[in-house]
Amino acid sequence: MDILEINQKIEVEVLTGNYKGTYLSKLADIIEKGIIITGLFKDGLPLAIKKNRRIRVYLKTERAVYKFESKVLRRSSKPLALLLIEKPKSYQRIQRRDHFRLEISGRIDIYQADQEKSFKAEILNISGGGVGIKSQKKFAEGEELLLDLKRMTSNDKLIEAVIVRKNIINIKEYNYGLEFKDIDRQSRENIIQWIFAYQRKNRQKGLN
């Protein structure tokens, strides 16, 4: 089964070490020696992932989400930050629909836990597990926020989320990855259904 494509967006989970966690990446090329992907970044800087570090790669097709086990074979930083990783021996189809990450654009209201007044942030993507946002406000990893996602959840409750990833775009803007915290099952299901409906609508328009 060949489901890999050039420029395909993927998520890479580093399984051990100082950089343990999940990062966004893209498939840059497929060569005889392995798969070339874009480097993994944190706070705007490429991570120095060591050779032979075990990783898990998640990728999405129109029908499902798959994962495979791999390891880092080589790392380069010039002229671009790239990783050469081992080709998959097999793929595993997974049922975690919250891994479907939909790229969207728009603005949402966000509240800090100790403040009544909200601020606007640009939403970059959403999944059943969390959202990506861009903001001029500076936060720390681990900080908790409240998100107004009424149009996705179909209820008036604010969604608690914790910042799990922070990337510096420039001196005035930051990208944040937020993971939903203690979200109830129905709200998560409503978000997932909203994502699928959005995708279907765009396919019908010929946008996907």
NUKELO-191127 format. One record per residue: y, x, z of N, C-alpha, C, CB in turn. Coordinates in steps of 0.05 Angstrom, whole numbers, padded with zeros to 5 digits, always signed. Glycine has a CB too. Example, Ala and Ser with C-alpha at 12.3 -4.5 7.8 and 13.67 -1.06 7.14 Angstrom:
residues 2
-00114+00264+00156-00090+00246+00156-00066+00264+00156-00089+00226+00181 -00045+00257+00142-00021+00273+00143+00001+00258+00157-00012+00282+00114 
//
This chain:
residues 208
-00024+00017+00000+00000+00000+00000+00025+00018+00000+00000-00019+00024 +00042+00014-00020+00066+00030-00022+00090+00012-00018+00067+00045-00049 +00102+00013+00006+00125-00004+00011+00150+00012+00016+00119-00021+00036 +00149+00038+00011+00172+00055+00015+00190+00055-00010+00164+00084+00023 +00216+00054-00006+00235+00055-00028+00258+00073-00022+00245+00026-00035 +00269+00087-00042+00292+00104-00038+00316+00086-00030+00299+00119-00064 +00331+00096-00011+00355+00083+00001+00347+00060+00020+00372+00072-00021 +00321+00058+00026+00312+00037+00044+00322+00043+00073+00282+00034+00043 +00333+00024+00086+00342+00027+00114+00318+00025+00132+00364+00007+00121 +00318+00043+00152+00295+00044+00171+00306+00048+00199+00275+00067+00163 +00289+00044+00218+00294+00051+00246+00274+00072+00254+00294+00026+00264 +00284+00092+00267+00266+00114+00276+00266+00116+00306+00276+00142+00263 +00243+00113+00318+00240+00115+00347+00229+00143+00354+00221+00093+00357 +00245+00158+00368+00237+00184+00378+00221+00179+00404+00261+00204+00384 +00196+00188+00405+00178+00179+00426+00180+00195+00451+00150+00179+00416 +00188+00221+00449+00189+00238+00473+00213+00256+00471+00163+00255+00475 +00219+00270+00493+00240+00290+00493+00267+00279+00501+00242+00303+00466 +00287+00296+00499+00314+00290+00508+00327+00267+00491+00332+00314+00507 +00318+00264+00466+00330+00245+00449+00313+00219+00446+00335+00257+00421 +00296+00215+00465+00279+00191+00465+00296+00166+00461+00262+00189+00490 +00289+00149+00441+00304+00125+00436+00301+00118+00406+00334+00129+00442 +00316+00097+00398+00314+00087+00371+00340+00091+00356+00306+00057+00371 +00339+00100+00331+00363+00107+00316+00360+00095+00287+00367+00137+00315 +00383+00089+00275+00384+00080+00248+00383+00104+00229+00409+00063+00243 +00370+00100+00206+00367+00121+00186+00363+00108+00159+00344+00141+00193 +00360+00125+00138+00355+00115+00111+00336+00134+00097+00382+00112+00096 +00319+00123+00080+00300+00139+00065+00315+00151+00041+00276+00122+00056 +00317+00178+00041+00332+00192+00021+00315+00200-00004+00345+00217+00032 +00290+00207+00001+00273+00216-00022+00244+00217-00012+00283+00244-00033 +00226+00216-00032+00198+00219-00026+00188+00242-00044+00181+00193-00032 +00178+00263-00031+00169+00287-00046+00139+00292-00038+00186+00312-00039 +00128+00312-00051+00100+00318-00046+00094+00326-00017+00090+00340-00065 +00113+00340-00005+00109+00350+00022+00114+00329+00044+00126+00374+00027 +00127+00308+00037+00133+00287+00057+00155+00269+00049+00140+00301+00083 +00168+00257+00068+00190+00238+00064+00216+00249+00076+00183+00210+00077 +00237+00248+00060+00263+00258+00069+00279+00234+00078+00278+00274+00047 +00289+00235+00103+00306+00214+00113+00332+00226+00123+00292+00199+00136 +00353+00209+00125+00378+00219+00135+00376+00225+00165+00401+00198+00131 +00392+00244+00174+00390+00253+00202+00397+00232+00222+00409+00276+00206 +00388+00236+00246+00393+00217+00268+00418+00225+00283+00368+00215+00287 +00435+00206+00289+00461+00213+00301+00465+00198+00327+00484+00205+00282 +00480+00212+00345+00488+00200+00370+00516+00210+00376+00468+00207+00393 +00534+00191+00382+00562+00198+00387+00574+00214+00364+00565+00215+00413 +00566+00207+00339+00577+00220+00316+00566+00247+00309+00606+00222+00319 +00547+00257+00325+00535+00283+00320+00506+00281+00314+00540+00301+00345 +00496+00298+00295+00467+00297+00288+00451+00308+00311+00462+00314+00262 +00428+00296+00315+00410+00304+00336+00393+00328+00327+00392+00281+00346 +00389+00347+00345+00372+00370+00339+00343+00364+00345+00382+00395+00355 +00331+00347+00328+00303+00339+00333+00285+00363+00326+00296+00314+00315 +00267+00369+00344+00250+00393+00340+00227+00387+00321+00239+00402+00367 +00218+00408+00308+00195+00407+00290+00170+00397+00306+00189+00434+00277 +00154+00380+00294+00130+00369+00305+00135+00347+00326+00113+00391+00318 +00160+00339+00329+00166+00317+00347+00155+00291+00336+00197+00314+00352 +00140+00277+00353+00128+00252+00344+00149+00229+00342+00105+00244+00363 +00147+00214+00321+00166+00192+00317+00151+00167+00307+00188+00199+00297 +00163+00144+00310+00152+00119+00299+00174+00107+00281+00144+00099+00322 +00166+00099+00257+00186+00089+00237+00181+00059+00233+00183+00105+00211 +00202+00044+00234+00201+00015+00228+00216+00010+00202+00214-00001+00252 +00205-00007+00185+00218-00014+00160+00212-00044+00154+00208+00003+00137 +00231-00056+00140+00229-00084+00134+00226-00089+00104+00254-00098+00145 +00209-00108+00098+00207-00118+00070+00215-00147+00071+00178-00115+00058 +00215-00161+00048+00222-00189+00048+00203-00206+00064+00225-00199+00020 +00178-00196+00067+00157-00213+00079+00151-00206+00108+00133-00210+00063 +00156-00181+00116+00147-00173+00142+00161-00147+00151+00116-00170+00143 +00155-00140+00176+00163-00114+00187+00139-00097+00192+00179-00118+00214 +00141-00072+00184+00119-00053+00187+00128-00029+00203+00109-00044+00159 +00108-00015+00214+00114+00010+00228+00092+00030+00221+00116+00006+00259 +00099+00056+00223+00079+00077+00220+00086+00101+00237+00077+00085+00190 +00066+00115+00245+00069+00139+00261+00074+00163+00243+00044+00144+00279 +00091+00182+00252+00097+00205+00236+00106+00228+00255+00119+00199+00215 +00114+00250+00244+00125+00272+00259+00145+00287+00242+00103+00291+00269 +00163+00301+00255+00184+00316+00241+00172+00343+00231+00208+00322+00259 +00175+00348+00205+00164+00373+00193+00186+00394+00190+00152+00367+00166 +00210+00385+00185+00232+00404+00181+00259+00389+00185+00231+00418+00153 +00279+00404+00194+00306+00393+00198+00326+00411+00184+00313+00390+00228 +00344+00399+00169+00366+00414+00156+00393+00401+00163+00362+00415+00125 +00414+00417+00165+00440+00407+00172+00461+00411+00150+00450+00420+00197 +00455+00428+00130+00474+00434+00109+00460+00430+00081+00486+00462+00111 +00474+00418+00062+00501+00406+00064+00501+00379+00079+00513+00402+00037 +00477+00367+00082+00475+00341+00096+00454+00343+00118+00468+00319+00076 +00457+00327+00138+00437+00325+00160+00413+00309+00149+00449+00313+00186 +00390+00322+00147+00366+00309+00136+00342+00317+00152+00362+00316+00106 +00322+00300+00152+00296+00306+00164+00274+00302+00144+00291+00289+00189 +00256+00321+00144+00231+00318+00128+00210+00309+00148+00223+00345+00113 +00198+00286+00143+00177+00275+00161+00151+00272+00146+00186+00249+00173 +00130+00270+00161+00103+00267+00150+00099+00240+00137+00082+00272+00172 +00085+00239+00115+00079+00214+00102+00060+00197+00119+00067+00218+00074 +00063+00171+00118+00045+00154+00135+00016+00155+00125+00055+00125+00135 -00002+00156+00144-00030+00153+00137-00038+00124+00134-00048+00167+00159 -00023+00106+00148-00028+00078+00146-00003+00064+00157-00054+00069+00161 -00001+00038+00150+00020+00021+00160+00009+00000+00179+00036+00008+00137 +00024-00008+00198+00016-00030+00215+00037-00053+00213+00013-00021+00244 +00028-00076+00205+00045-00099+00204+00049-00110+00232+00034-00121+00185 +00074-00114+00239+00080-00124+00267+00093-00151+00266+00098-00104+00282 +00089-00165+00287+00099-00193+00288+00126-00196+00302+00078-00210+00302 +00137-00173+00310+00163-00175+00325+00186-00182+00307+00168-00148+00339 +00191-00208+00304+00212-00217+00286+00239-00209+00296+00210-00247+00283 +00242-00201+00321+00268-00192+00331+00276-00166+00319+00268-00190+00361 +00257-00152+00304+00264-00127+00291+00279-00132+00264+00239-00111+00286 +00279-00157+00254+00293-00162+00230+00323-00159+00235+00286-00190+00219 +00335-00139+00224+00364-00134+00229+00380-00143+00204+00369-00104+00236 +00398-00162+00208+00414-00173+00186+00441-00161+00187+00415-00203+00187 +00450-00148+00165+00477-00137+00163+00496-00160+00156+00478-00114+00143 +00516-00164+00172+00536-00185+00167+00563-00173+00173+00530-00210+00184 +00584-00189+00166+00611-00181+00173+00626-00205+00184+00626-00169+00148 +00642-00200+00204+00656-00222+00217+00666-00212+00244+00639-00247+00220 +00678-00230+00259+00688-00222+00285+00677-00240+00306+00719-00223+00285 +00672-00229+00330+00662-00244+00352+00679-00239+00377+00632-00238+00358 +00678-00258+00395+00692-00255+00421+00673-00241+00441+00702-00282+00432 +00684-00222+00455+00668-00207+00475+00684-00207+00501+00662-00178+00465 +00669-00210+00523+00681-00209+00549+00669-00186+00565+00676-00236+00564 +00687-00172+00580+00677-00153+00600+00670-00169+00625+00698-00131+00606 +00651-00159+00639+00639-00174+00662+00660-00182+00682+00618-00157+00675 +00680-00166+00686+00700-00171+00708+00726-00182+00697+00705-00146+00724 +00727-00191+00672+00752-00201+00661+00747-00229+00648+00762-00182+00640 +00768-00246+00651+00766-00273+00639+00775-00274+00610+00783-00292+00656 +00792-00256+00602+00803-00256+00575+00784-00240+00557+00831-00244+00574 +00779-00251+00533+00761-00238+00514+00777-00220+00496+00746-00259+00498 +00762-00203+00481+00774-00187+00460+00757-00191+00435+00776-00157+00468 +00768-00186+00412+00754-00188+00386+00742-00162+00379+00774-00198+00364 +00718-00164+00367+00704-00140+00356+00691-00148+00330+00683-00129+00376 +00688-00128+00312+00675-00133+00287+00645-00132+00290+00685-00113+00265 +00631-00152+00282+00601-00152+00283+00591-00139+00258+00590-00180+00288 +00572-00120+00260+00561-00106+00238+00533-00115+00230+00561-00076+00244 +00518-00122+00250+00490-00131+00245+00480-00147+00269+00471-00107+00239 +00459-00162+00265+00448-00177+00287+00417-00180+00283+00461-00206+00289 +00403-00180+00304+00374-00185+00304+00367-00202+00328+00358-00158+00304 +00342-00209+00331+00334-00224+00355+00335-00207+00380+00306-00234+00351 +00339-00181+00377+00340-00164+00400+00368-00154+00408+00323-00141+00396 +00387-00157+00390+00414-00147+00397+00433-00148+00373+00412-00119+00407 +00456-00135+00376+00476-00135+00355+00488-00107+00353+00499-00155+00361 +00500-00101+00330+00517-00077+00326+00545-00086+00322+00507-00061+00302 +00564-00073+00336+00592-00080+00334+00609-00055+00329+00601-00095+00359 +00634-00060+00320+00654-00039+00318+00678-00048+00333+00661-00032+00288 +00689-00030+00349+00712-00037+00366+00729-00012+00371+00703-00049+00393 +00754-00018+00377+00772+00004+00385+00771+00009+00415+00801-00002+00378 +00757-00009+00430+00755-00005+00458+00733+00016+00464+00748-00031+00472 +00737+00031+00485+00719+00052+00492+00701+00043+00516+00734+00078+00500 +00675+00044+00511+00655+00037+00531+00635+00059+00534+00642+00010+00525 +00620+00058+00556+00599+00078+00561+00572+00065+00556+00601+00089+00589 +00552+00081+00548+00525+00071+00546+00516+00061+00574+00506+00094+00536 +00502+00038+00573+00494+00026+00598+00513+00004+00608+00491+00047+00619 +00537+00003+00597+00556-00017+00605+00548-00044+00595+00585-00010+00596 +00553-00065+00610+00544-00092+00603+00568-00109+00594+00530-00106+00627 +00564-00125+00573+00584-00142+00561+00572-00170+00558+00595-00131+00534 +00590-00190+00554+00582-00217+00549+00591-00225+00521+00594-00237+00570 +00573-00235+00504+00578-00241+00476+00579-00271+00471+00557-00228+00459 +00599-00279+00455+00601-00307+00447+00587-00310+00420+00631-00316+00445 +00563-00319+00420+00547-00323+00395+00539-00352+00391+00521-00305+00397 +00558-00370+00397+00553-00399+00396+00543-00408+00369+00578-00414+00403 +00554-00396+00347+00545-00406+00321+00517-00398+00314+00564-00396+00299 +00506-00377+00328+00479-00369+00323+00459-00383+00343+00476-00339+00326 +00468-00387+00368+00450-00397+00389+00451-00427+00392+00457-00384+00415 +00472-00440+00381+00475-00469+00382+00478-00479+00411+00451-00483+00369 +00488-00462+00428+00495-00471+00455+00520-00456+00465+00471-00468+00475 +00531-00464+00487+00556-00453+00496+00553-00430+00515+00572-00475+00510 +00529-00421+00520+00524-00399+00539+00532-00372+00527+00495-00399+00549 +00545-00356+00543+00550-00328+00534+00524-00312+00537+00573-00316+00550 +00520-00293+00519+00496-00277+00519+00502-00250+00532+00485-00273+00490 +00487-00243+00552+00490-00217+00565+00478-00195+00547+00477-00216+00593 +00491-00172+00546+00481-00150+00529+00489-00124+00542+00491-00152+00500 +00473-00103+00538+00479-00077+00549+00481-00057+00526+00456-00068+00569 +00500-00039+00528+00505-00019+00507+00483+00003+00509+00533-00006+00510 +00467+00005+00487+00446+00025+00487+00451+00048+00467+00419+00011+00479 +00472+00045+00451+00478+00066+00431+00508+00066+00426+00462+00062+00405 +00519+00089+00424+00548+00092+00419+00552+00114+00398+00564+00098+00445 +00567+00108+00377+00573+00128+00357+00603+00128+00353+00559+00122+00330 +00615+00152+00353+00644+00155+00349+00650+00156+00319+00655+00181+00363 +00666+00137+00309+00674+00137+00281+00698+00155+00277+00681+00108+00271 +00718+00151+00293+00742+00169+00294+00754+00166+00321+00763+00161+00271 +00778+00176+00325+00790+00176+00352+00797+00148+00361+00815+00194+00352 +00798+00129+00343+00806+00102+00351+00784+00081+00349+00829+00094+00335 +00761+00088+00336+00741+00067+00332+00713+00077+00340+00741+00059+00302 +00697+00059+00350+00670+00065+00358+00650+00044+00348+00668+00067+00390 +00627+00053+00341+00605+00035+00335+00586+00033+00359+00589+00044+00310 +00578+00009+00367+00561+00005+00390+00536-00011+00382+00576-00009+00413 +00513-00002+00393+00489-00018+00391+00485-00032+00418+00465-00001+00383 +00483-00058+00418+00479-00073+00442+00452-00087+00442+00502-00094+00446 +00438-00086+00464+00412-00100+00467+00416-00124+00486+00391-00080+00478 +00405-00147+00477+00407-00171+00493+00393-00166+00520+00396-00195+00479 +00404-00177+00541+00393-00174+00568+00387-00201+00579+00412-00158+00586 +00363-00206+00588+00355-00231+00601+00362-00256+00584+00369-00233+00628 +00359-00253+00557+00365-00276+00540+00341-00295+00542+00369-00266+00510 +00347-00321+00543+00326-00341+00545+00312-00344+00518+00337-00368+00554 +00287-00352+00519+00271-00353+00495+00282-00371+00473+00243-00363+00502 +00294-00394+00481+00305-00412+00461+00329-00400+00446+00313-00439+00474 +00347-00387+00461+00370-00374+00449+00362-00352+00429+00389-00362+00470 +00342-00336+00437+00332-00315+00419+00320-00328+00394+00310-00298+00433 +00304-00349+00397+00292-00363+00374+00313-00375+00356+00272-00385+00384 +00335-00386+00368+00356-00396+00352+00370-00375+00335+00377-00410+00370 +00373-00351+00347+00385-00329+00332+00367-00321+00309+00391-00305+00351 +00341-00318+00314+00322-00311+00293+00322-00331+00270+00294-00307+00305 +00322-00357+00277+00323-00378+00257+00349-00377+00241+00319-00405+00270 +00371-00371+00255+00397-00369+00241+00396-00346+00221+00420-00365+00261 +00384-00324+00229+00382-00301+00211+00366-00308+00186+00369-00277+00225 +00343-00321+00189+00326-00328+00167+00340-00348+00149+00299-00340+00176 +00355-00367+00160+00369-00387+00144+00392-00373+00128+00381-00409+00162 +00405-00354+00141+00426-00339+00127+00415-00323+00104+00440-00320+00147 +00392-00311+00107+00379-00296+00086+00371-00314+00063+00355-00281+00097 +00359-00337+00070+00351-00356+00049+00375-00366+00033+00336-00380+00061 +00397-00372+00047+00421-00381+00033+00432-00360+00014+00442-00389+00054 +00432-00335+00023+00442-00314+00005+00423-00309-00018+00445-00288+00021 +00397-00311-00014+00378-00308-00037+00383-00329-00058+00349-00308-00027 +00388-00354-00048+00393-00375-00067+00418-00371-00083+00394-00401-00052 +00438-00357-00070+00462-00350-00084+00460-00325-00102+00485-00346-00064 +00437-00312-00100+00433-00288-00115+00446-00264-00103+00442-00291-00142 +00452-00265-00077+00465-00242-00064+00445-00222-00052+00483-00252-00042 +00420-00230-00048+00400-00212-00037+00378-00207-00057+00388-00224-00011 
//
